């Protein structure tokens, strides 16, 4: 069964018509793109490759980027619906913690540690619906202990909520993590929490996210003798590089990328593929972020070139492997002549992390765009099957 609105383009058209029938030409002028581009996006023949373009179109329509992505609101996906049942309880737990209330601890230290480790395993496998079921109770138990225990669980909650599309709640969880790390003056966890905060800010707030990452980098520099802190410094440089790119400051982004690459070269990839807090910082992760930044710049050829030097399988987190194949697939799909290769990449992305792939609006749009191009010939069976798993109706 098809979802209510299958593509970003369909949502753009919906909101455009809500604005007193705003024409495509007017929207294009306000967003700084061409009318033909808006037409192709709305019809599903073209995808939006840049976050900055999403921001510009959302601003022109006076809506949020989340409205255009359908994140946290769109019905029809079983994984999102299973997780959505747990979100009110997670929200309630976060409010209780932020208000300073603390319940008595009901689990032993070993039991709590085992549950936190289980949540981390689910995070590494990108099983966010299963994580969401654990988090309400786990947050309240961690709050009874406080310190790095609460920082770690709140970080997990922020990651889970962000990937499910609940960025406003992810931001609340990140703030809880920051406060817990500050209470015990733990630089490594403070770095992780500040990274979660920068990641959770809405795309529209990219300049703020870049400034927040810059402040954290300056604050944590004094503790750089700790290898865990150095890993988080590297992650913060990567976050600042991407948000600076979205903000239209490629020169600043290059500086941050260079710093991250320098740090990664001295640390190497984590032997266990995870590193501190599962961040996986090292040369491979830098390469993945470089691919994402090249995609944001519209440099599909550069994405393909970088992909030849990156081996995502050395990292434990399945969503990092998914991001590799998704970015590569979207770059390959820019040329209709490479649709077969793009499809193979999308299938690999789905295999790596089925839940986040199914929830990713950019993945859905890419599949729809390929199907639109294939309408004049028989749609490949593999593409039809992939679309079906995403809940996309190719018959319309």
C-alpha positions in Angstrom: 0.0 0.0 0.0 1.3 3.5 -0.9 1.9 6.0 1.8 -0.1 9.2 2.0 2.7 11.2 0.3 5.5 9.2 -1.1 8.1 11.8 -2.0 9.6 15.1 -0.9 8.3 16.5 -4.2 4.8 15.5 -3.4 5.0 17.3 -0.1 6.5 20.4 -1.8 3.6 20.5 -4.2 1.1 20.0 -1.3 2.5 23.0 0.7 2.9 25.1 -2.5 -0.8 24.6 -3.2 -1.6 25.5 0.4 0.1 28.8 -0.1 -2.8 30.2 -2.2 -1.8 28.1 -5.2 1.7 29.6 -5.3 3.1 28.9 -8.8 6.2 26.8 -9.5 7.9 29.9 -10.9 7.2 31.9 -7.8 8.5 29.1 -5.5 11.6 28.7 -7.7 12.3 32.4 -7.5 12.0 32.5 -3.7 14.2 29.4 -3.3 16.8 30.4 -5.8 16.4 27.5 -8.2 14.8 27.1 -11.7 11.2 26.5 -12.4 12.1 23.4 -14.4 13.9 22.0 -11.3 10.8 22.5 -9.1 8.7 20.8 -11.8 11.0 17.8 -12.0 11.2 17.5 -8.2 7.4 17.6 -7.8 6.9 15.0 -10.4 9.5 12.7 -8.8 11.8 12.7 -11.8 14.6 14.5 -9.9 15.7 14.3 -6.3 16.9 17.1 -4.0 20.6 16.4 -3.3 21.5 19.3 -1.1 20.4 20.1 2.4 20.8 23.8 1.6 18.2 23.4 -1.2 15.8 21.8 1.2 16.3 24.7 3.6 15.7 27.3 0.9 12.5 25.6 -0.4 11.2 25.1 3.1 11.8 28.8 3.9 10.0 29.9 0.7 7.0 27.7 1.6 7.1 28.9 5.3 7.4 25.4 6.6 10.1 23.3 8.3 12.5 20.9 6.5 10.9 18.2 8.7 7.5 19.0 7.1 9.1 18.4 3.6 10.7 15.2 4.8 7.6 13.9 6.6 9.8 12.9 9.5 8.1 11.9 12.7 4.7 12.6 11.2 4.1 10.4 8.1 2.0 7.2 8.7 2.4 4.0 6.9 5.9 2.7 7.8 5.7 -0.2 10.3 9.1 0.5 11.9 8.2 4.1 12.5 4.8 3.2 13.9 6.3 0.6 16.3 8.7 3.2 17.6 6.1 6.0 17.7 4.2 4.0 20.4 7.2 4.5 22.7 7.9 8.1 21.9 5.5 9.7 24.4 7.0 7.6 27.3 10.5 8.7 26.2 9.4 12.3 26.1 7.8 12.0 29.5 11.0 10.5 30.9 13.1 13.3 29.5 10.8 16.0 31.0 11.0 14.3 34.4 14.8 14.2 34.2 15.0 17.8 33.1 12.7 18.9 35.9 15.2 17.3 38.4 13.0 14.5 39.6 14.8 11.2 40.4 13.2 7.8 41.1 14.9 5.2 43.2 17.1 2.7 41.3 15.3 -0.6 40.8 18.1 -2.5 39.0 21.4 -3.7 40.3 24.5 -2.0 38.8 25.2 -5.2 36.8 21.7 -5.3 35.4 21.8 -1.6 34.4 25.1 -2.0 32.7 23.8 -5.1 30.8 20.7 -3.1 29.6 22.9 -0.2 28.5 25.1 -2.5 26.6 22.1 -4.1 25.0 20.8 -0.7 23.9 24.3 0.1 22.4 24.2 -3.2 20.4 20.8 -2.2 19.1 22.2 1.2 18.2 25.1 -0.4 16.3 22.7 -2.5 14.3 20.4 0.5 13.7 17.4 -1.3 15.3 15.9 2.0 16.5 12.3 0.6 17.2 13.8 -2.0 19.6 15.9 0.8 21.2 12.8 3.0 21.6 11.1 0.2 23.7 14.0 0.1 26.1 14.7 3.8 26.5 11.8 5.1 28.8 12.8 2.8 31.7 16.5 3.0 30.9 16.5 6.8 31.0 14.8 6.9 34.4 17.2 4.3 35.8 20.2 6.1 34.5 19.0 9.3 36.0 19.0 7.7 39.4 22.8 7.1 38.9 23.6 10.3 37.0 27.0 11.3 35.7 28.4 9.4 32.7 25.8 6.7 33.0 23.0 9.2 32.3 25.2 11.0 29.7 25.6 7.7 27.8 21.9 6.7 27.9 20.7 10.2 27.0 23.2 10.1 24.1 21.6 6.8 23.0 18.2 8.3 23.3 19.2 11.4 21.2 20.6 9.2 18.4 17.6 6.9 18.4 15.1 9.8 18.3 17.0 11.7 15.6 17.1 8.7 13.3 13.4 8.2 13.8 12.7 11.8 12.8 12.0 13.3 16.2 14.7 15.9 16.2 13.0 18.2 18.8 13.1 15.3 21.3 16.6 14.3 20.2 17.7 17.8 21.1 16.1 17.5 24.6 17.9 14.2 25.1 21.2 15.8 24.0 20.8 18.6 26.5 20.2 16.0 29.2 23.5 14.3 28.2 25.4 17.6 28.2 24.2 18.5 31.6 25.0 15.1 33.0 28.6 15.2 31.6 29.1 18.7 32.9 28.0 17.7 36.4 30.9 15.3 36.6 33.3 17.3 34.4 34.0 14.3 32.1 35.5 15.8 28.9 35.1 12.7 26.7 31.4 12.3 27.5 31.0 16.1 27.2 32.5 15.9 23.7 30.1 13.1 22.8 27.1 14.9 24.2 28.0 18.1 22.4 28.3 16.2 19.2 24.8 14.7 19.8 23.6 18.3 20.4 25.1 19.6 17.1 23.7 16.6 15.2 20.2 17.0 16.7 19.7 20.7 15.7 17.4 21.1 12.7 18.9 21.5 9.3 17.7 25.1 9.2 20.0 25.8 12.2 23.2 24.7 10.4 25.0 27.9 11.2 24.1 27.5 14.9 25.3 23.8 14.8 28.6 24.9 13.3 29.1 27.6 16.0 28.2 25.1 18.7 30.7 22.6 17.4 33.4 25.4 17.3 32.8 26.3 20.9 33.0 22.6 22.0 36.3 22.2 20.1 37.8 25.2 21.9 36.6 24.0 25.3 37.8 20.4 24.9 41.3 21.2 23.5 42.8 21.3 27.0 41.9 17.6 27.5 43.2 16.4 24.2 45.8 14.1 25.9 42.9 11.7 26.4 42.5 9.6 23.2 38.7 9.4 23.7 38.6 13.2 23.7 40.7 13.3 20.5 38.2 11.0 18.9 35.3 13.3 19.9 37.3 16.4 18.7 37.6 14.6 15.3 33.8 14.0 15.3 33.1 17.6 16.1 35.4 18.8 13.3 33.4 16.5 10.9 30.1 17.9 12.2 31.3 21.5 11.8 32.6 20.7 8.3 29.2 19.4 7.1 27.2 22.2 8.8 29.5 24.8 7.4 29.0 23.4 3.9 25.2 23.6 4.4 25.7 27.2 5.6 27.5 28.1 2.4 31.0 28.3 3.9 33.1 25.7 2.0 36.4 27.3 3.0 35.6 26.8 6.7 34.4 23.3 5.9 37.7 22.5 4.3 39.6 23.6 7.3 37.5 21.4 9.6 37.9 18.5 7.3 41.7 18.9 7.2 41.8 19.0 11.0 39.7 15.8 11.2 41.9 14.1 8.7 45.0 15.0 10.6 43.6 13.7 13.8 42.4 10.5 12.1 45.8 9.9 10.6 47.4 9.8 14.0 44.7 7.7 15.6 43.9 5.2 12.8 40.7 3.3 12.5 39.5 1.8 15.9 40.7 -1.8 16.1 37.2 -2.9 17.2 35.5 -0.9 14.5 33.7 1.2 17.2 36.1 3.3 19.3 34.8 5.5 22.1 31.0 5.4 22.4 30.8 3.6 19.0 31.7 6.8 17.1 34.1 4.9 14.9 36.3 7.9 14.4 39.3 7.3 12.1 40.3 7.7 8.4 37.3 5.6 7.2 34.8 7.7 9.0 36.5 10.9 7.7 36.1 9.4 4.2 32.4 8.8 4.7 31.8 12.4 5.8 33.8 13.6 2.9 31.4 11.7 0.6 28.5 13.3 2.4 30.0 16.8 2.0 30.8 16.2 -1.7 27.1 15.2 -2.1 26.0 18.4 -0.4 28.1 20.3 -2.9 26.5 18.5 -5.8 29.8 16.8 -6.7 28.5 13.4 -7.7 31.7 12.5 -9.5 33.7 13.3 -6.4 31.4 11.1 -4.3 32.1 8.2 -6.7 35.8 8.9 -6.7 36.0 9.0 -2.9 34.0 5.7 -2.7 36.9 3.9 -4.3 39.1 4.6 -1.3 36.7 4.0 1.5 36.0 0.6 3.0 32.9 1.0 5.2 33.0 -2.6 6.4 35.8 -1.9 8.8 33.3 0.1 11.0 30.9 -1.7 13.4 27.9 0.7 13.1 25.6 -0.5 10.3 24.3 3.0 9.6 27.8 4.1 8.6 27.8 1.3 6.0 24.3 2.3 4.9 25.4 5.9 4.5 28.3 4.8 2.2 26.0 2.9 -0.1 23.2 5.5 -0.1 25.6 8.4 -0.9 27.2 6.3 -3.7 23.8 5.2 -5.0 22.5 8.7 -5.2 25.7 9.9 -7.0 25.4 7.1 -9.5 21.7 7.8 -10.0 22.6 11.3 -11.2 23.4 9.7 -14.6 20.6 7.6 -16.0 23.2 5.5 -17.7 24.3 4.1 -14.3 20.9 3.3 -12.9 21.8 -0.4 -12.7 24.9 0.4 -10.5 22.8 2.8 -8.4 20.2 0.2 -7.8 22.8 -2.3 -6.7 24.2 0.3 -4.2 20.7 1.0 -2.8 20.1 -2.7 -2.3 23.4 -2.9 -0.4 22.3 0.1 1.7 19.1 -1.6 2.6 20.9 -4.8 3.5 23.3 -2.9 5.8 20.6 -1.1 7.8 17.0 -1.9 6.7 15.2 0.3 9.3 17.1 3.6 8.7 17.1 3.0 5.0 13.3 2.5 5.0 12.9 5.7 7.1 15.2 7.8 4.9 13.3 10.2 2.7 16.3 10.7 0.4 16.5 7.0 -0.2 12.7 6.9 -1.0 13.1 9.8 -3.4 16.0 8.2 -5.2 14.1 5.0 -5.8 11.0 6.9 -7.1 13.2 9.0 -9.4 14.8 5.9 -10.9 11.3 4.4 -11.4 10.0 7.5 -13.1 12.9 7.3 -15.6 12.2 3.6 -16.1 8.5 4.1 -17.0 9.2 4.2 -20.7 10.7 0.7 -20.4 9.8 -2.2 -18.1 10.7 -1.4 -14.5 13.5 -3.9 -13.4 12.0 -6.5 -11.0 14.7 -5.7 -8.4 13.7 -2.0 -8.4 10.0 -3.0 -8.1 10.8 -5.2 -5.1 12.9 -2.5 -3.4 10.2 0.0 -3.9 7.7 -2.4 -2.4 9.8 -2.8 0.7 9.8 1.0 1.1 6.1 1.1 0.7 6.3 3.0 -2.6 3.6 2.4 -5.2 5.2 2.4 -8.7 1.9 1.8 -10.5 0.7 5.5 -10.1 
